[in-house]
């Protein structure tokens, strides 16, 4: 079975949410998105728009760029044949990324 991009996005979102100890209801309220829709996105049944991803990232208090890097890392692992590894394992083995600081120019 081939894993789709939307399934990887959903897997990363669910992993991030559960790692923070948040429920779907918590994220739904903060993102102002229906609980059912977030659930469908997490299960890979719905494609998330960039606006939705931004709202979910904000609700999870994680930069959107970091969520997208997690998805890219997971995609890369699938491309090289490590399809058995999931987002939870990826988050636990991923190197700590340096935080980008905006310059006050």
MILUMTI-147430 format. One record per residue (C-alpha): residue number from 1; residue in one letter; chain; x, y, z. Coordinates in Angstrom, 3 decimals. Layout:
 num residu chaine        X        Y        Z
 NUM      A      A        X        Y        Z
...
This chain:
 num residu chaine        X        Y        Z
   1      X      A    0.000    0.000    0.000
   2      X      A    1.298    3.439   -0.933
   3      X      A    1.123    6.152    1.688
   4      X      A   -0.208    9.439    0.358
   5      X      A    1.039   12.894    1.255
   6      X      A   -2.241   13.674    3.010
   7      X      A   -1.789   10.565    5.171
   8      X      A    1.703   11.732    6.156
   9      X      A    0.410   15.211    6.984
  10      X      A   -2.306   13.639    9.116
  11      X      A    0.148   11.341   10.852
  12      X      A    2.460   14.238   11.712
  13      X      A   -0.447   16.344   12.985
  14      X      A   -1.760   13.515   15.170
  15      X      A    1.710   12.768   16.520
  16      X      A    2.300   16.423   17.386
  17      X      A   -1.132   16.717   19.025
  18      X      A   -0.827   13.585   21.140
  19      X      A    2.770   14.420   22.131
  20      X      A    1.403   17.657   23.609
  21      X      A   -1.351   15.760   25.396
  22      X      A   -4.035   17.622   23.463
  23      X      A   -7.356   16.171   22.416
  24      X      A   -9.080   16.791   19.119
  25      X      A  -11.509   18.980   21.057
  26      X      A   -8.618   21.102   22.398
  27      X      A   -7.179   21.676   18.936
  28      X      A  -10.609   22.205   17.406
  29      X      A  -11.388   25.014   19.813
  30      X      A   -8.033   26.736   19.424
  31      X      A   -7.949   26.416   15.622
  32      X      A  -11.672   27.180   15.208
  33      X      A  -12.062   24.161   12.948
  34      X      A  -14.631   21.410   13.437
  35      X      A  -13.463   18.412   15.420
  36      X      A  -14.760   16.045   12.732
  37      X      A  -12.815   17.788    9.990
  38      X      A   -9.560   17.690   11.979
  39      X      A  -10.152   14.001   12.623
  40      X      A  -10.572   13.368    8.890
  41      X      A   -7.360   15.282    8.149
  42      X      A   -5.459   13.287   10.784
  43      X      A   -6.740   10.029    9.289
  44      X      A   -5.641   11.113    5.814
  45      X      A   -9.188   11.245    4.484
  46      X      A   -9.209   14.991    3.757
  47      X      A   -6.575   17.176    2.147
  48      X      A   -5.575   20.084    4.401
  49      X      A   -5.379   23.537    2.832
  50      X      A   -2.480   25.842    3.637
  51      X      A   -4.856   27.971    5.728
  52      X      A   -5.985   24.938    7.719
  53      X      A   -2.393   23.794    8.247
  54      X      A   -1.529   27.268    9.514
  55      X      A   -4.443   27.242   11.959
  56      X      A   -3.551   23.768   13.209
  57      X      A    0.122   24.667   13.605
  58      X      A   -0.867   27.725   15.647
  59      X      A   -3.212   25.614   17.778
  60      X      A   -0.374   23.143   18.374
  61      X      A    2.019   26.020   19.112
  62      X      A    4.517   24.825   16.528
  63      X      A    5.825   26.770   13.538
  64      X      A    4.210   25.686   10.283
  65      X      A    7.695   25.300    8.801
  66      X      A    8.511   22.700   11.464
  67      X      A    5.357   20.698   10.729
  68      X      A    6.190   20.745    7.035
  69      X      A    9.789   19.669    7.753
  70      X      A    8.426   16.719    9.740
  71      X      A    6.265   15.763    6.757
  72      X      A    9.232   16.151    4.389
  73      X      A   11.406   13.996    6.651
  74      X      A    8.723   11.305    6.821
  75      X      A    8.309   11.440    3.040
  76      X      A   12.051   11.049    2.570
  77      X      A   12.083    7.960    4.791
  78      X      A    9.264    6.453    2.738
  79      X      A   11.088    7.257   -0.505
  80      X      A   14.232    5.433    0.602
  81      X      A   12.241    2.394    1.648
  82      X      A   11.922    2.862    5.390
  83      X      A    8.137    2.807    5.179
  84      X      A    7.832    0.958    8.496
  85      X      A    8.851    4.048   10.434
  86      X      A    6.045    6.380   11.440
  87      X      A    5.789    9.983   12.553
  88      X      A    6.092    9.063   16.240
  89      X      A    9.392    7.309   15.617
  90      X      A   10.521   10.142   13.362
  91      X      A    9.876   12.745   16.045
  92      X      A   11.822   10.666   18.566
  93      X      A   14.881   10.179   16.298
  94      X      A   14.884   13.506   14.472
  95      X      A   17.808   15.756   15.358
  96      X      A   16.966   18.864   17.298
  97      X      A   16.496   21.629   14.785
  98      X      A   17.987   25.025   15.522
  99      X      A   15.416   27.712   16.181
 100      X      A   15.492   30.470   13.584
 101      X      A   15.497   33.896   15.174
 102      X      A   14.208   36.905   13.295
 103      X      A   16.671   39.732   13.126
 104      X      A   15.613   43.074   14.504
 105      X      A   16.854   45.016   11.476
